Amino acid sequence: MNVYHELTGPEGAPVVVLSNSLGTDLRLWDEQVPALAERFRVLRYDQRGHGRSEAKPGPYAMPELGGDVLELLDRLGVDKAHFAGVSLGGMTGMWLAENAPERVERLALICTSADLGNTAWLERAETVRAHGMDAMVEPSLPRWFTPAAAARPEVREKFGDMIRKADPEGYAGCCEAIAGMDVLDGLPTIAAPTLVIAGAEDPATPPSHAERIAAGVPGARVEVLSPAAHLANAEQADEVNRLLLEHFGGAA
Ligand SMILES: O=C(O)CC1=CCC(=O)O1
């Protein structure tokens, strides 16, 4: 599988993997990389079907999204890494922590869920296969950002571009992975110290989903940020950077 990735930060430093959400790409983490790369080797990648990664025909399943990360870590010679994921990226992180615990040091789950149902995701997959990614731009931005942030031209341009650059088949395949996701029952087996971050105004994965994850993962703690919708790491970058550095042990 051809997974596009970028490495930033000192060689030999502990590795932090950053995994993007549905419809975005590794640019989602632009505000995190400078802060994290002072102390960590930051490995960000594009989920399959997104950005510059390969878009195999769907449907996909969570073991494939997690398998892409394991393959990438193997290729780069990384035995174990910290992992942060937004939404679909967080789902990938939960799958990894449950199924490859020896590869996950500490886990940060941002604006994500262990169960998002299935019907709506299968319908969304049908919509993008029929109408392409343009159909996703206007519905997505108000879920991703609070109204003030969603109105900013640079936000609309950057995140609209990420949506348009996703491959419709790849996006649909990821919707199908969300529909078939099965990480809820395994939450109590997660041994990696886990931080769960939610956006108070997130309509897609509201704070109740973060609380549900934290109720399942032994010792997990929740932080709710405001104002922030689904892409809290973009809207509350400084606070998310502070929390990630503290959680991964890189705080000054
Ligand atoms: O619906 C959205 O765009 C929000 C979302 C759900 C899963 C994900 O990765 O993003």
The ligand as a MOL file (V3000), in Angstrom:
LIG
                    3D

  0  0  0     0  0            999 V3000
M  V30 BEGIN CTAB
M  V30 COUNTS 10 10 0 0 0
M  V30 BEGIN ATOM
M  V30 1 O -18.7130 13.8740 9.1890 0
M  V30 2 C -17.5860 14.3480 9.2790 0
M  V30 3 O -17.0300 14.9140 8.3620 0
M  V30 4 C -16.8960 14.1600 10.5780 0
M  V30 5 C -16.1620 12.8910 10.6640 0
M  V30 6 C -16.6240 11.6940 11.0640 0
M  V30 7 C -15.5530 10.7240 11.0090 0
M  V30 8 C -14.4380 11.5700 10.5870 0
M  V30 9 O -13.2570 11.2240 10.4470 0
M  V30 10 O -14.8510 12.8300 10.3590 0
M  V30 END ATOM
M  V30 BEGIN BOND
M  V30 1 2 1 2
M  V30 2 1 2 3
M  V30 3 1 2 4
M  V30 4 1 4 5
M  V30 5 2 5 6
M  V30 6 1 5 10
M  V30 7 1 6 7
M  V30 8 1 7 8
M  V30 9 2 8 9
M  V30 10 1 8 10
M  V30 END BOND
M  V30 END CTAB
M  END
